[in-house]
Amino acid sequence: MNTLEIMKEDKHLSDNHAIDYIVESIKKGKISVESFKKLLNISISREIWSLLGYGFLHNQLYESAELCFLKVIEKHPDYSNGYIDLGNVYMEMIKNIPDYCPDLNIIEKFLEKAVELDTNNEIAWNNLGTYYTFIDDFEKAKFCYETSIKLKNYHITLWYSLSSIYVKKGLYKESIKCLKKVVPIDPNYTPAKEALDILKNNTKEQLSKKRIELRIN
């Protein structure tokens, strides 16, 4: 079965092996991104486009992942997770492509749309907070992280993200309070344990000199 036939058959695409095949084919150059673009008008489900997008994103095939998630929101403009996924693609590109020059307005637009569509989605708020952290708008980031925690206060990443903002603002005691919330949830969460050790074993002056920054996962 060729790629076009696979793309047309939902029953085959529901099999992870078929999705892996498509992802690997683009990864190895058997299918060009331009050829993949020609397949975008094929009518398949939102779930399949999303799964393809995740596969491409996992393999750092960012342009193909972007195309998949753009297709998702084109067909389902009210689907919050589609905008979250697009934002993830762009943020991963920022982290992993040295010369990538992002359109920050587009990223902000997609992540804000995700929140607008689903105000109770803690991941949407967290990802918007990560974006604001990236552009050094710490007050907006803090608001986003606090909102996400109100929605799901047992989520490790949310507490850890908020603790990172307090570090950037020099509010180390507040950061420690957040990190202590992580330990009962997952005592083996290494980033929080390491951060707690650093914050507890250095004075405020030492921390300021070291310009400590917590890694946001």
C-alpha positions as CSV (number, residue, x, y, z in Angstrom):
1,M,0.0,0.0,0.0
2,N,1.4,3.4,-0.9
3,T,1.3,6.5,1.2
4,L,-1.7,8.0,-0.5
5,E,-3.7,4.9,0.0
6,I,-2.7,4.8,3.7
7,M,-3.7,8.4,4.2
8,K,-7.1,7.6,2.7
9,E,-7.8,4.7,4.9
10,D,-8.8,5.6,8.4
11,K,-8.8,1.9,9.4
12,H,-5.2,1.7,8.5
13,L,-4.3,5.0,10.1
14,S,-5.9,4.0,13.3
15,D,-3.0,1.5,13.5
16,N,0.0,3.1,15.1
17,H,2.2,1.2,12.7
18,A,0.7,3.1,9.7
19,I,1.3,6.4,11.4
20,D,4.9,5.3,12.2
21,Y,5.3,4.4,8.6
22,I,4.3,7.9,7.4
23,V,6.5,9.7,10.0
24,E,9.5,7.5,9.2
25,S,9.0,8.0,5.4
26,I,9.2,11.7,5.8
27,K,12.1,11.5,8.3
28,K,14.1,9.3,5.8
29,G,13.3,11.5,2.8
30,K,11.0,8.9,1.1
31,I,8.2,11.5,1.2
32,S,9.0,15.2,0.8
33,V,7.2,17.8,2.9
34,E,6.0,19.2,-0.4
35,S,4.5,15.8,-1.3
36,F,2.9,15.6,2.2
37,K,1.3,19.0,1.7
38,K,-0.6,17.6,-1.4
39,L,-2.2,15.1,0.9
40,L,-3.7,17.7,3.3
41,N,-7.1,17.8,1.5
42,I,-7.8,14.2,2.2
43,S,-10.7,13.8,4.6
44,I,-9.5,12.0,7.7
45,S,-10.4,12.4,11.3
46,R,-9.1,15.0,13.7
47,E,-7.6,12.3,15.9
48,I,-5.6,11.0,13.0
49,W,-4.2,14.4,12.1
50,S,-3.3,14.9,15.7
51,L,-1.6,11.6,16.0
52,L,0.4,12.3,12.9
53,G,1.3,15.7,14.3
54,Y,2.5,14.1,17.6
55,G,4.6,11.7,15.6
56,F,6.2,14.4,13.6
57,L,6.8,16.5,16.7
58,H,8.4,13.7,18.5
59,N,10.8,13.2,15.6
60,Q,11.5,17.0,15.4
61,L,9.8,17.2,12.0
62,Y,8.4,20.5,12.9
63,E,7.1,21.7,9.5
64,S,5.1,18.6,9.0
65,A,3.8,18.7,12.6
66,E,2.7,22.3,12.0
67,L,0.9,21.3,8.9
68,C,-1.0,18.6,10.8
69,F,-2.1,20.8,13.6
70,L,-3.0,23.7,11.2
71,K,-5.2,21.2,9.5
72,V,-6.8,20.3,12.8
73,I,-7.8,23.9,13.6
74,E,-8.9,24.6,10.1
75,K,-11.4,21.7,10.3
76,H,-12.2,22.3,14.0
77,P,-11.7,25.9,14.8
78,D,-13.2,25.5,18.3
79,Y,-10.9,22.7,19.4
80,S,-8.7,24.1,22.1
81,N,-6.1,21.3,22.0
82,G,-5.3,22.0,18.4
83,Y,-4.1,25.5,19.4
84,I,-2.2,24.0,22.3
85,D,-0.5,21.6,20.0
86,L,0.5,24.3,17.5
87,G,1.9,26.4,20.3
88,N,4.0,23.4,21.4
89,V,5.4,23.0,17.9
90,Y,6.6,26.6,17.9
91,M,8.0,26.5,21.4
92,E,9.9,23.3,20.6
93,M,11.3,25.0,17.5
94,I,12.5,27.9,19.6
95,K,14.3,25.5,22.0
96,N,15.8,23.2,19.3
97,I,16.5,25.3,16.2
98,P,19.3,27.8,16.8
99,D,18.5,30.1,13.9
100,Y,14.7,29.9,14.2
101,C,13.1,33.4,14.3
102,P,9.6,32.9,15.6
103,D,6.6,35.1,14.9
104,L,5.8,35.7,18.6
105,N,2.5,37.3,17.7
106,I,1.3,34.1,16.0
107,I,2.4,32.0,19.0
108,E,0.7,34.2,21.5
109,K,-2.4,34.3,19.3
110,F,-2.7,30.5,19.2
111,L,-2.0,30.0,22.9
112,E,-4.4,32.7,23.9
113,K,-7.0,31.2,21.6
114,A,-6.6,27.8,23.4
115,V,-7.4,29.5,26.8
116,E,-10.3,31.5,25.3
117,L,-11.9,28.3,24.0
118,D,-11.4,26.3,27.2
119,T,-10.8,28.4,30.3
120,N,-10.7,25.3,32.4
121,N,-7.8,23.7,30.6
122,E,-4.9,23.8,33.0
123,I,-2.4,22.8,30.2
124,A,-3.5,25.7,28.1
125,W,-2.9,28.1,30.9
126,N,0.5,26.5,31.7
127,N,1.6,26.7,28.1
128,L,0.6,30.3,27.9
129,G,2.6,30.9,31.0
130,T,5.6,29.2,29.4
131,Y,5.3,31.6,26.5
132,Y,5.1,34.6,28.7
133,T,8.2,33.3,30.6
134,F,10.0,33.1,27.3
135,I,9.3,36.8,26.5
136,D,10.2,37.8,30.1
137,D,6.6,38.9,31.0
138,F,6.8,37.4,34.4
139,E,3.6,39.0,35.8
140,K,1.5,37.5,33.0
141,A,3.3,34.2,33.4
142,K,2.7,34.1,37.1
143,F,-1.0,34.8,36.6
144,C,-1.2,31.9,34.0
145,Y,0.6,29.5,36.3
146,E,-1.5,30.4,39.3
147,T,-4.7,30.0,37.3
148,S,-3.6,26.6,36.1
149,I,-2.9,25.5,39.7
150,K,-6.3,26.6,40.8
151,L,-7.7,24.2,38.1
152,K,-5.4,21.3,39.0
153,N,-3.3,21.8,42.1
154,Y,-1.8,18.3,42.1
155,H,-0.1,18.7,38.8
156,I,3.7,18.7,39.3
157,T,4.7,20.8,36.3
158,L,2.3,23.6,37.3
159,W,3.9,24.0,40.7
160,Y,7.4,23.7,39.3
161,S,6.6,26.3,36.6
162,L,5.3,28.8,39.2
163,S,8.4,28.2,41.3
164,S,10.6,29.1,38.3
165,I,8.8,32.5,38.0
166,Y,9.5,33.3,41.7
167,V,13.2,32.5,41.2
168,K,13.3,34.9,38.2
169,K,11.7,37.6,40.4
170,G,14.1,36.9,43.2
171,L,11.4,35.6,45.5
172,Y,13.2,32.5,46.7
173,K,11.1,31.7,49.7
174,E,8.0,31.7,47.6
175,S,9.7,29.4,45.1
176,I,10.6,27.0,47.9
177,K,6.9,26.9,49.0
178,C,5.9,25.9,45.5
179,L,8.6,23.2,45.3
180,K,7.5,21.8,48.6
181,K,4.1,21.2,47.0
182,V,5.7,19.0,44.5
183,V,7.4,16.6,46.9
184,P,4.3,15.0,48.4
185,I,2.9,14.5,44.9
186,D,6.1,12.9,43.5
187,P,9.0,12.5,46.0
188,N,11.2,11.3,43.1
189,Y,10.7,14.3,40.8
190,T,14.4,15.1,40.4
191,P,14.2,18.8,39.1
192,A,12.2,19.8,42.2
193,K,14.6,18.0,44.6
194,E,17.6,19.6,42.9
195,A,16.1,23.1,42.9
196,L,15.1,22.7,46.6
197,D,18.7,21.8,47.5
198,I,20.1,24.8,45.6
199,L,17.6,27.2,47.2
200,K,17.9,25.9,50.7
201,N,21.7,25.8,50.7
202,N,22.4,29.3,49.4
203,T,21.7,32.7,50.8
204,K,19.7,35.2,48.8
205,E,22.8,37.1,47.8
206,Q,24.5,33.9,46.7
207,L,21.5,32.9,44.6
208,S,21.4,36.4,43.0
209,K,25.1,36.2,42.1
210,K,24.7,32.7,40.6
211,R,21.7,33.9,38.6
212,I,19.9,30.6,39.4
213,E,17.3,29.6,36.9
214,L,15.0,26.6,37.2
215,R,14.6,24.4,34.1
216,I,11.0,24.4,33.0
217,N,9.9,20.9,31.7
